[in-house]
Structures are given as structure tokens and as C-alpha cells.
Amino acid sequence: MANRKHLTAYVSTPHGSLQKYESDTGKISVISNSMPSDKKDPDRLNSVGTEERHFYEFDYNKYNSTISHYRTNNVLNLFSQ
């Protein structure tokens, strides 16, 4: 897809790196090695993301106030047209 549309693509890998792919040159470069990583990945680069998170830790109040802010400022109306 990136090659067809001549886009620069980014991917976060299970071992904790953020990589950039430049379709025009075919070059892959590592931007960061401090992304959250899978603790079961044998090639893991860091220990970021080792804490367990549960779905109930989601901050619904913050989410709802953010959505309300965007509705008030007509940002969400762009998607409903």
C-alpha cells in the first residue's frame, strides 16, 4: 500500500521499536527503541509496557468530556456528513 501510494509508513514492532519506511527509497530506519514491547518477544529491546492493564482502568470521564468538547466545537460534525 505504501509503495502504491508513495507514502511514508510507520510501524511499532512487538520487540519495542518504532520503524519508518520510506517508499520512494525502500529505506527502513529505526526511530525509537522505547515503544511498549511484548514481554514474551524473545528479541525484546526494553521493558516498557510490562505493567498489566485492564479494560476497566479506562478513564470514561475524561473520554466523555473530550467527546463533549469536540461536539461543542463542531469537530465531530465532519464525520456525520
Secondary structure, 3 states (H helix, E strand, C coil): CHHHHCCEEEEECCCCCEEEEECCCCEEEEEECCCCCCCCCCCCCCCCCCCCCCHHHCCHHHHHHHHHHHHHCCCHHHCCC
